[in-house]
Amino acid sequence: MGSTKDQLPPYPNAARISDSQCYPQYTASLKCLEEFSSDKSKCQEHFDVYKECKKKEREARLERNKSRSLFS
């Protein structure tokens, strides 16, 4: 106990992406929503940055998986 791995992220739903490279962008968008009382229009830039990060992360994963084969 006491290690950072045992602690939950500040947003409970974020636990499943806490190991993602896009975690900082994700939490920034949530903080923005909190700050602006869920006015999504004020946080669009944060959403776009997170969306772009997830896109790059997905493309990198697909590229890594392309070199692996289930049958080799």
PDB file with one MODEL, atoms N, CA, C and O in Angstrom:
MODEL        1
ATOM      1  N   MET A   1       0.839  -1.188   0.000  1.00  0.00           N
ATOM      2  CA  MET A   1       0.000   0.000   0.000  1.00  0.00           C
ATOM      3  C   MET A   1       0.880   1.245   0.000  1.00  0.00           C
ATOM      4  O   MET A   1       2.060   1.158   0.340  1.00  0.00           O
ATOM      5  N   GLY A   2       0.354   2.357  -0.360  1.00  0.00           N
ATOM      6  CA  GLY A   2       1.133   3.572  -0.338  1.00  0.00           C
ATOM      7  C   GLY A   2       1.842   3.885  -1.642  1.00  0.00           C
ATOM      8  O   GLY A   2       2.246   5.028  -1.858  1.00  0.00           O
ATOM      9  N   SER A   3       2.004   2.900  -2.519  1.00  0.00           N
ATOM     10  CA  SER A   3       2.645   3.206  -3.796  1.00  0.00           C
ATOM     11  C   SER A   3       1.640   3.915  -4.699  1.00  0.00           C
ATOM     12  O   SER A   3       0.432   3.824  -4.485  1.00  0.00           O
ATOM     13  N   THR A   4       2.137   4.607  -5.690  1.00  0.00           N
ATOM     14  CA  THR A   4       1.252   5.359  -6.568  1.00  0.00           C
ATOM     15  C   THR A   4       0.376   4.440  -7.411  1.00  0.00           C
ATOM     16  O   THR A   4      -0.702   4.848  -7.845  1.00  0.00           O
ATOM     17  N   LYS A   5       0.811   3.227  -7.647  1.00  0.00           N
ATOM     18  CA  LYS A   5      -0.001   2.282  -8.417  1.00  0.00           C
ATOM     19  C   LYS A   5      -1.271   1.898  -7.660  1.00  0.00           C
ATOM     20  O   LYS A   5      -2.289   1.590  -8.278  1.00  0.00           O
ATOM     21  N   ASP A   6      -1.219   1.914  -6.313  1.00  0.00           N
ATOM     22  CA  ASP A   6      -2.366   1.530  -5.498  1.00  0.00           C
ATOM     23  C   ASP A   6      -3.408   2.642  -5.410  1.00  0.00           C
ATOM     24  O   ASP A   6      -4.556   2.389  -5.044  1.00  0.00           O
ATOM     25  N   GLN A   7      -3.020   3.857  -5.740  1.00  0.00           N
ATOM     26  CA  GLN A   7      -3.935   4.981  -5.622  1.00  0.00           C
ATOM     27  C   GLN A   7      -4.774   5.113  -6.882  1.00  0.00           C
ATOM     28  O   GLN A   7      -4.301   4.884  -7.995  1.00  0.00           O
ATOM     29  N   LEU A   8      -6.030   5.488  -6.679  1.00  0.00           N
ATOM     30  CA  LEU A   8      -6.908   5.713  -7.816  1.00  0.00           C
ATOM     31  C   LEU A   8      -6.615   7.072  -8.426  1.00  0.00           C
ATOM     32  O   LEU A   8      -6.225   7.998  -7.716  1.00  0.00           O
ATOM     33  N   PRO A   9      -6.796   7.202  -9.724  1.00  0.00           N
ATOM     34  CA  PRO A   9      -6.641   8.505 -10.349  1.00  0.00           C
ATOM     35  C   PRO A   9      -7.703   9.466  -9.804  1.00  0.00           C
ATOM     36  O   PRO A   9      -8.680   9.020  -9.201  1.00  0.00           O
ATOM     37  N   PRO A  10      -7.528  10.778 -10.007  1.00  0.00           N
ATOM     38  CA  PRO A  10      -8.480  11.734  -9.465  1.00  0.00           C
ATOM     39  C   PRO A  10      -9.892  11.573 -10.027  1.00  0.00           C
ATOM     40  O   PRO A  10     -10.859  12.012  -9.404  1.00  0.00           O
ATOM     41  N   TYR A  11     -10.018  10.950 -11.194  1.00  0.00           N
ATOM     42  CA  TYR A  11     -11.330  10.702 -11.787  1.00  0.00           C
ATOM     43  C   TYR A  11     -11.522   9.194 -11.894  1.00  0.00           C
ATOM     44  O   TYR A  11     -10.784   8.533 -12.625  1.00  0.00           O
ATOM     45  N   PRO A  12     -12.501   8.636 -11.177  1.00  0.00           N
ATOM     46  CA  PRO A  12     -12.673   7.165 -11.145  1.00  0.00           C
ATOM     47  C   PRO A  12     -12.735   6.502 -12.515  1.00  0.00           C
ATOM     48  O   PRO A  12     -12.147   5.437 -12.703  1.00  0.00           O
ATOM     49  N   ASN A  13     -13.428   7.098 -13.467  1.00  0.00           N
ATOM     50  CA  ASN A  13     -13.521   6.494 -14.795  1.00  0.00           C
ATOM     51  C   ASN A  13     -12.201   6.537 -15.540  1.00  0.00           C
ATOM     52  O   ASN A  13     -12.040   5.854 -16.551  1.00  0.00           O
ATOM     53  N   ALA A  14     -11.264   7.323 -15.062  1.00  0.00           N
ATOM     54  CA  ALA A  14      -9.967   7.447 -15.725  1.00  0.00           C
ATOM     55  C   ALA A  14      -9.055   6.268 -15.416  1.00  0.00           C
ATOM     56  O   ALA A  14      -8.019   6.112 -16.062  1.00  0.00           O
ATOM     57  N   ALA A  15      -9.412   5.447 -14.457  1.00  0.00           N
ATOM     58  CA  ALA A  15      -8.543   4.335 -14.064  1.00  0.00           C
ATOM     59  C   ALA A  15      -8.199   3.444 -15.247  1.00  0.00           C
ATOM     60  O   ALA A  15      -7.075   2.950 -15.345  1.00  0.00           O
ATOM     61  N   ARG A  16      -9.146   3.234 -16.140  1.00  0.00           N
ATOM     62  CA  ARG A  16      -8.892   2.319 -17.252  1.00  0.00           C
ATOM     63  C   ARG A  16      -7.962   2.904 -18.304  1.00  0.00           C
ATOM     64  O   ARG A  16      -7.403   2.154 -19.104  1.00  0.00           O
ATOM     65  N   ILE A  17      -7.778   4.219 -18.328  1.00  0.00           N
ATOM     66  CA  ILE A  17      -6.839   4.789 -19.303  1.00  0.00           C
ATOM     67  C   ILE A  17      -5.622   5.409 -18.629  1.00  0.00           C
ATOM     68  O   ILE A  17      -4.832   6.091 -19.282  1.00  0.00           O
ATOM     69  N   SER A  18      -5.465   5.181 -17.340  1.00  0.00           N
ATOM     70  CA  SER A  18      -4.379   5.840 -16.616  1.00  0.00           C
ATOM     71  C   SER A  18      -3.004   5.440 -17.128  1.00  0.00           C
ATOM     72  O   SER A  18      -2.032   6.155 -16.885  1.00  0.00           O
ATOM     73  N   ASP A  19      -2.896   4.316 -17.830  1.00  0.00           N
ATOM     74  CA  ASP A  19      -1.602   3.921 -18.397  1.00  0.00           C
ATOM     75  C   ASP A  19      -1.453   4.378 -19.850  1.00  0.00           C
ATOM     76  O   ASP A  19      -0.457   4.062 -20.502  1.00  0.00           O
ATOM     77  N   SER A  20      -2.425   5.111 -20.350  1.00  0.00           N
ATOM     78  CA  SER A  20      -2.386   5.623 -21.706  1.00  0.00           C
ATOM     79  C   SER A  20      -1.469   6.840 -21.789  1.00  0.00           C
ATOM     80  O   SER A  20      -1.348   7.602 -20.829  1.00  0.00           O
ATOM     81  N   GLN A  21      -0.827   7.018 -22.940  1.00  0.00           N
ATOM     82  CA  GLN A  21      -0.026   8.222 -23.168  1.00  0.00           C
ATOM     83  C   GLN A  21      -0.912   9.462 -23.198  1.00  0.00           C
ATOM     84  O   GLN A  21      -0.423  10.580 -23.037  1.00  0.00           O
ATOM     85  N   CYS A  22      -2.197   9.271 -23.401  1.00  0.00           N
ATOM     86  CA  CYS A  22      -3.139  10.382 -23.533  1.00  0.00           C
ATOM     87  C   CYS A  22      -3.813  10.745 -22.215  1.00  0.00           C
ATOM     88  O   CYS A  22      -4.707  11.590 -22.185  1.00  0.00           O
ATOM     89  N   TYR A  23      -3.394  10.117 -21.143  1.00  0.00           N
ATOM     90  CA  TYR A  23      -4.007  10.377 -19.841  1.00  0.00           C
ATOM     91  C   TYR A  23      -3.961  11.854 -19.444  1.00  0.00           C
ATOM     92  O   TYR A  23      -4.965  12.372 -18.956  1.00  0.00           O
ATOM     93  N   PRO A  24      -2.833  12.556 -19.634  1.00  0.00           N
ATOM     94  CA  PRO A  24      -2.815  13.983 -19.261  1.00  0.00           C
ATOM     95  C   PRO A  24      -3.834  14.823 -20.042  1.00  0.00           C
ATOM     96  O   PRO A  24      -4.445  15.737 -19.489  1.00  0.00           O
ATOM     97  N   GLN A  25      -4.010  14.511 -21.313  1.00  0.00           N
ATOM     98  CA  GLN A  25      -4.985  15.240 -22.128  1.00  0.00           C
ATOM     99  C   GLN A  25      -6.407  14.924 -21.670  1.00  0.00           C
ATOM    100  O   GLN A  25      -7.279  15.793 -21.663  1.00  0.00           O
ATOM    101  N   TYR A  26      -6.625  13.671 -21.290  1.00  0.00           N
ATOM    102  CA  TYR A  26      -7.936  13.243 -20.805  1.00  0.00           C
ATOM    103  C   TYR A  26      -8.304  13.985 -19.520  1.00  0.00           C
ATOM    104  O   TYR A  26      -9.401  14.531 -19.405  1.00  0.00           O
ATOM    105  N   THR A  27      -7.386  14.000 -18.561  1.00  0.00           N
ATOM    106  CA  THR A  27      -7.685  14.670 -17.292  1.00  0.00           C
ATOM    107  C   THR A  27      -7.808  16.187 -17.489  1.00  0.00           C
ATOM    108  O   THR A  27      -8.593  16.834 -16.796  1.00  0.00           O
ATOM    109  N   ALA A  28      -7.044  16.756 -18.421  1.00  0.00           N
ATOM    110  CA  ALA A  28      -7.165  18.191 -18.703  1.00  0.00           C
ATOM    111  C   ALA A  28      -8.558  18.517 -19.224  1.00  0.00           C
ATOM    112  O   ALA A  28      -9.128  19.547 -18.864  1.00  0.00           O
ATOM    113  N   SER A  29      -9.110  17.651 -20.066  1.00  0.00           N
ATOM    114  CA  SER A  29     -10.456  17.912 -20.583  1.00  0.00           C
ATOM    115  C   SER A  29     -11.498  17.800 -19.471  1.00  0.00           C
ATOM    116  O   SER A  29     -12.464  18.563 -19.450  1.00  0.00           O
ATOM    117  N   LEU A  30     -11.311  16.855 -18.546  1.00  0.00           N
ATOM    118  CA  LEU A  30     -12.241  16.735 -17.423  1.00  0.00           C
ATOM    119  C   LEU A  30     -12.155  17.937 -16.493  1.00  0.00           C
ATOM    120  O   LEU A  30     -13.172  18.436 -16.012  1.00  0.00           O
ATOM    121  N   LYS A  31     -10.937  18.393 -16.247  1.00  0.00           N
ATOM    122  CA  LYS A  31     -10.760  19.580 -15.395  1.00  0.00           C
ATOM    123  C   LYS A  31     -11.410  20.791 -16.033  1.00  0.00           C
ATOM    124  O   LYS A  31     -12.007  21.616 -15.342  1.00  0.00           O
ATOM    125  N   CYS A  32     -11.297  20.903 -17.346  1.00  0.00           N
ATOM    126  CA  CYS A  32     -11.924  22.007 -18.064  1.00  0.00           C
ATOM    127  C   CYS A  32     -13.437  21.966 -17.881  1.00  0.00           C
ATOM    128  O   CYS A  32     -14.066  22.992 -17.622  1.00  0.00           O
ATOM    129  N   LEU A  33     -14.015  20.778 -18.016  1.00  0.00           N
ATOM    130  CA  LEU A  33     -15.458  20.648 -17.830  1.00  0.00           C
ATOM    131  C   LEU A  33     -15.877  21.052 -16.421  1.00  0.00           C
ATOM    132  O   LEU A  33     -16.909  21.697 -16.234  1.00  0.00           O
ATOM    133  N   GLU A  34     -15.071  20.670 -15.432  1.00  0.00           N
ATOM    134  CA  GLU A  34     -15.368  21.067 -14.056  1.00  0.00           C
ATOM    135  C   GLU A  34     -15.304  22.584 -13.919  1.00  0.00           C
ATOM    136  O   GLU A  34     -16.180  23.201 -13.311  1.00  0.00           O
ATOM    137  N   GLU A  35     -14.272  23.170 -14.484  1.00  0.00           N
ATOM    138  CA  GLU A  35     -14.050  24.612 -14.364  1.00  0.00           C
ATOM    139  C   GLU A  35     -15.176  25.418 -15.006  1.00  0.00           C
ATOM    140  O   GLU A  35     -15.579  26.455 -14.479  1.00  0.00           O
ATOM    141  N   PHE A  36     -15.679  24.947 -16.133  1.00  0.00           N
ATOM    142  CA  PHE A  36     -16.705  25.687 -16.863  1.00  0.00           C
ATOM    143  C   PHE A  36     -18.094  25.074 -16.696  1.00  0.00           C
ATOM    144  O   PHE A  36     -18.958  25.231 -17.559  1.00  0.00           O
ATOM    145  N   SER A  37     -18.298  24.377 -15.585  1.00  0.00           N
ATOM    146  CA  SER A  37     -19.617  23.807 -15.255  1.00  0.00           C
ATOM    147  C   SER A  37     -20.221  23.026 -16.412  1.00  0.00           C
ATOM    148  O   SER A  37     -21.385  23.205 -16.769  1.00  0.00           O
ATOM    149  N   SER A  38     -19.407  22.166 -16.980  1.00  0.00           N
ATOM    150  CA  SER A  38     -19.825  21.262 -18.061  1.00  0.00           C
ATOM    151  C   SER A  38     -20.231  21.973 -19.351  1.00  0.00           C
ATOM    152  O   SER A  38     -20.967  21.410 -20.162  1.00  0.00           O
ATOM    153  N   ASP A  39     -19.756  23.205 -19.548  1.00  0.00           N
ATOM    154  CA  ASP A  39     -19.985  23.907 -20.812  1.00  0.00           C
ATOM    155  C   ASP A  39     -18.975  23.383 -21.826  1.00  0.00           C
ATOM    156  O   ASP A  39     -17.848  23.871 -21.905  1.00  0.00           O
ATOM    157  N   LYS A  40     -19.389  22.388 -22.595  1.00  0.00           N
ATOM    158  CA  LYS A  40     -18.479  21.699 -23.507  1.00  0.00           C
ATOM    159  C   LYS A  40     -17.863  22.616 -24.557  1.00  0.00           C
ATOM    160  O   LYS A  40     -16.743  22.373 -25.004  1.00  0.00           O
ATOM    161  N   SER A  41     -18.568  23.654 -24.952  1.00  0.00           N
ATOM    162  CA  SER A  41     -18.059  24.536 -25.997  1.00  0.00           C
ATOM    163  C   SER A  41     -16.765  25.233 -25.566  1.00  0.00           C
ATOM    164  O   SER A  41     -15.925  25.546 -26.410  1.00  0.00           O
ATOM    165  N   LYS A  42     -16.598  25.475 -24.281  1.00  0.00           N
ATOM    166  CA  LYS A  42     -15.383  26.137 -23.783  1.00  0.00           C
ATOM    167  C   LYS A  42     -14.196  25.180 -23.735  1.00  0.00           C
ATOM    168  O   LYS A  42     -13.058  25.620 -23.571  1.00  0.00           O
ATOM    169  N   CYS A  43     -14.441  23.887 -23.875  1.00  0.00           N
ATOM    170  CA  CYS A  43     -13.385  22.880 -23.726  1.00  0.00           C
ATOM    171  C   CYS A  43     -13.069  22.157 -25.031  1.00  0.00           C
ATOM    172  O   CYS A  43     -12.344  21.163 -25.024  1.00  0.00           O
ATOM    173  N   GLN A  44     -13.590  22.634 -26.126  1.00  0.00           N
ATOM    174  CA  GLN A  44     -13.422  21.936 -27.401  1.00  0.00           C
ATOM    175  C   GLN A  44     -11.950  21.716 -27.745  1.00  0.00           C
ATOM    176  O   GLN A  44     -11.585  20.664 -28.270  1.00  0.00           O
ATOM    177  N   GLU A  45     -11.115  22.697 -27.454  1.00  0.00           N
ATOM    178  CA  GLU A  45      -9.692  22.553 -27.765  1.00  0.00           C
ATOM    179  C   GLU A  45      -9.091  21.365 -27.007  1.00  0.00           C
ATOM    180  O   GLU A  45      -8.297  20.606 -27.563  1.00  0.00           O
ATOM    181  N   HIS A  46      -9.474  21.209 -25.740  1.00  0.00           N
ATOM    182  CA  HIS A  46      -8.994  20.073 -24.944  1.00  0.00           C
ATOM    183  C   HIS A  46      -9.467  18.750 -25.550  1.00  0.00           C
ATOM    184  O   HIS A  46      -8.705  17.787 -25.625  1.00  0.00           O
ATOM    185  N   PHE A  47     -10.723  18.712 -25.979  1.00  0.00           N
ATOM    186  CA  PHE A  47     -11.259  17.493 -26.595  1.00  0.00           C
ATOM    187  C   PHE A  47     -10.504  17.150 -27.875  1.00  0.00           C
ATOM    188  O   PHE A  47     -10.187  15.988 -28.131  1.00  0.00           O
ATOM    189  N   ASP A  48     -10.222  18.172 -28.671  1.00  0.00           N
ATOM    190  CA  ASP A  48      -9.526  17.945 -29.944  1.00  0.00           C
ATOM    191  C   ASP A  48      -8.114  17.408 -29.718  1.00  0.00           C
ATOM    192  O   ASP A  48      -7.666  16.511 -30.432  1.00  0.00           O
ATOM    193  N   VAL A  49      -7.413  17.962 -28.719  1.00  0.00           N
ATOM    194  CA  VAL A  49      -6.051  17.503 -28.414  1.00  0.00           C
ATOM    195  C   VAL A  49      -6.095  16.045 -27.950  1.00  0.00           C
ATOM    196  O   VAL A  49      -5.267  15.233 -28.364  1.00  0.00           O
ATOM    197  N   TYR A  50      -7.055  15.722 -27.097  1.00  0.00           N
ATOM    198  CA  TYR A  50      -7.193  14.343 -26.609  1.00  0.00           C
ATOM    199  C   TYR A  50      -7.547  13.399 -27.761  1.00  0.00           C
ATOM    200  O   TYR A  50      -6.984  12.310 -27.876  1.00  0.00           O
ATOM    201  N   LYS A  51      -8.470  13.819 -28.598  1.00  0.00           N
ATOM    202  CA  LYS A  51      -8.898  12.983 -29.729  1.00  0.00           C
ATOM    203  C   LYS A  51      -7.725  12.698 -30.673  1.00  0.00           C
ATOM    204  O   LYS A  51      -7.566  11.574 -31.150  1.00  0.00           O
ATOM    205  N   GLU A  52      -6.908  13.717 -30.938  1.00  0.00           N
ATOM    206  CA  GLU A  52      -5.744  13.548 -31.806  1.00  0.00           C
ATOM    207  C   GLU A  52      -4.725  12.597 -31.170  1.00  0.00           C
ATOM    208  O   GLU A  52      -4.128  11.766 -31.854  1.00  0.00           O
ATOM    209  N   CYS A  53      -4.536  12.731 -29.864  1.00  0.00           N
ATOM    210  CA  CYS A  53      -3.614  11.844 -29.153  1.00  0.00           C
ATOM    211  C   CYS A  53      -4.092  10.398 -29.254  1.00  0.00           C
ATOM    212  O   CYS A  53      -3.304   9.499 -29.547  1.00  0.00           O
ATOM    213  N   LYS A  54      -5.383  10.177 -29.013  1.00  0.00           N
ATOM    214  CA  LYS A  54      -5.931   8.815 -29.080  1.00  0.00           C
ATOM    215  C   LYS A  54      -5.799   8.251 -30.488  1.00  0.00           C
ATOM    216  O   LYS A  54      -5.537   7.060 -30.658  1.00  0.00           O
ATOM    217  N   LYS A  55      -5.979   9.095 -31.495  1.00  0.00           N
ATOM    218  CA  LYS A  55      -5.845   8.657 -32.883  1.00  0.00           C
ATOM    219  C   LYS A  55      -4.418   8.180 -33.146  1.00  0.00           C
ATOM    220  O   LYS A  55      -4.214   7.119 -33.736  1.00  0.00           O
ATOM    221  N   LYS A  56      -3.421   8.974 -32.702  1.00  0.00           N
ATOM    222  CA  LYS A  56      -2.018   8.602 -32.901  1.00  0.00           C
ATOM    223  C   LYS A  56      -1.676   7.343 -32.110  1.00  0.00           C
ATOM    224  O   LYS A  56      -0.937   6.483 -32.589  1.00  0.00           O
ATOM    225  N   GLU A  57      -2.213   7.240 -30.906  1.00  0.00           N
ATOM    226  CA  GLU A  57      -1.966   6.067 -30.077  1.00  0.00           C
ATOM    227  C   GLU A  57      -2.534   4.804 -30.748  1.00  0.00           C
ATOM    228  O   GLU A  57      -1.896   3.751 -30.756  1.00  0.00           O
ATOM    229  N   ARG A  58      -3.722   4.931 -31.297  1.00  0.00           N
ATOM    230  CA  ARG A  58      -4.367   3.797 -31.984  1.00  0.00           C
ATOM    231  C   ARG A  58      -3.574   3.398 -33.226  1.00  0.00           C
ATOM    232  O   ARG A  58      -3.353   2.213 -33.474  1.00  0.00           O
ATOM    233  N   GLU A  59      -3.146   4.394 -34.006  1.00  0.00           N
ATOM    234  CA  GLU A  59      -2.370   4.101 -35.217  1.00  0.00           C
ATOM    235  C   GLU A  59      -1.058   3.402 -34.869  1.00  0.00           C
ATOM    236  O   GLU A  59      -0.644   2.472 -35.562  1.00  0.00           O
ATOM    237  N   ALA A  60      -0.411   3.846 -33.805  1.00  0.00           N
ATOM    238  CA  ALA A  60       0.844   3.219 -33.378  1.00  0.00           C
ATOM    239  C   ALA A  60       0.605   1.777 -32.939  1.00  0.00           C
ATOM    240  O   ALA A  60       1.414   0.896 -33.229  1.00  0.00           O
ATOM    241  N   ARG A  61      -0.502   1.537 -32.241  1.00  0.00           N
ATOM    242  CA  ARG A  61      -0.832   0.178 -31.801  1.00  0.00           C
ATOM    243  C   ARG A  61      -1.115  -0.715 -33.006  1.00  0.00           C
ATOM    244  O   ARG A  61      -0.658  -1.857 -33.058  1.00  0.00           O
ATOM    245  N   LEU A  62      -1.865  -0.196 -33.970  1.00  0.00           N
ATOM    246  CA  LEU A  62      -2.158  -0.980 -35.176  1.00  0.00           C
ATOM    247  C   LEU A  62      -0.877  -1.307 -35.940  1.00  0.00           C
ATOM    248  O   LEU A  62      -0.722  -2.412 -36.460  1.00  0.00           O
ATOM    249  N   GLU A  63       0.028  -0.353 -36.003  1.00  0.00           N
ATOM    250  CA  GLU A  63       1.304  -0.571 -36.692  1.00  0.00           C
ATOM    251  C   GLU A  63       2.130  -1.648 -35.985  1.00  0.00           C
ATOM    252  O   GLU A  63       2.720  -2.513 -36.633  1.00  0.00           O
ATOM    253  N   ARG A  64       2.166  -1.588 -34.641  1.00  0.00           N
ATOM    254  CA  ARG A  64       2.886  -2.621 -33.873  1.00  0.00           C
ATOM    255  C   ARG A  64       2.261  -3.991 -34.099  1.00  0.00           C
ATOM    256  O   ARG A  64       2.967  -4.982 -34.283  1.00  0.00           O
ATOM    257  N   ASN A  65       0.944  -4.040 -34.083  1.00  0.00           N
ATOM    258  CA  ASN A  65       0.251  -5.324 -34.242  1.00  0.00           C
ATOM    259  C   ASN A  65       0.380  -5.890 -35.649  1.00  0.00           C
ATOM    260  O   ASN A  65       0.303  -7.102 -35.852  1.00  0.00           O
ATOM    261  N   LYS A  66       0.578  -5.003 -36.618  1.00  0.00           N
ATOM    262  CA  LYS A  66       0.718  -5.446 -38.011  1.00  0.00           C
ATOM    263  C   LYS A  66       1.927  -6.373 -38.162  1.00  0.00           C
ATOM    264  O   LYS A  66       1.911  -7.304 -38.968  1.00  0.00           O
ATOM    265  N   SER A  67       2.959  -6.109 -37.385  1.00  0.00           N
ATOM    266  CA  SER A  67       4.173  -6.919 -37.498  1.00  0.00           C
ATOM    267  C   SER A  67       4.062  -8.247 -36.753  1.00  0.00           C
ATOM    268  O   SER A  67       4.907  -9.128 -36.909  1.00  0.00           O
ATOM    269  N   ARG A  68       3.035  -8.380 -35.958  1.00  0.00           N
ATOM    270  CA  ARG A  68       2.818  -9.647 -35.229  1.00  0.00           C
ATOM    271  C   ARG A  68       1.783 -10.477 -35.980  1.00  0.00           C
ATOM    272  O   ARG A  68       0.885  -9.945 -36.632  1.00  0.00           O
ATOM    273  N   SER A  69       1.930 -11.758 -35.872  1.00  0.00           N
ATOM    274  CA  SER A  69       0.955 -12.646 -36.488  1.00  0.00           C
ATOM    275  C   SER A  69       0.538 -13.694 -35.485  1.00  0.00           C
ATOM    276  O   SER A  69       1.348 -14.172 -34.691  1.00  0.00           O
ATOM    277  N   LEU A  70      -0.716 -14.042 -35.527  1.00  0.00           N
ATOM    278  CA  LEU A  70      -1.227 -15.094 -34.631  1.00  0.00           C
ATOM    279  C   LEU A  70      -0.675 -16.460 -35.021  1.00  0.00           C
ATOM    280  O   LEU A  70      -0.666 -17.395 -34.220  1.00  0.00           O
ATOM    281  N   PHE A  71      -0.218 -16.557 -36.259  1.00  0.00           N
ATOM    282  CA  PHE A  71       0.163 -17.866 -36.773  1.00  0.00           C
ATOM    283  C   PHE A  71       1.668 -18.077 -36.897  1.00  0.00           C
ATOM    284  O   PHE A  71       2.112 -19.094 -37.429  1.00  0.00           O
ATOM    285  N   SER A  72       2.447 -17.127 -36.412  1.00  0.00           N
ATOM    286  CA  SER A  72       3.901 -17.286 -36.568  1.00  0.00           C
ATOM    287  C   SER A  72       4.532 -17.880 -35.322  1.00  0.00           C
ATOM    288  O   SER A  72       5.746 -18.081 -35.281  1.00  0.00           O
TER     289      SER A  72
ENDMDL
END
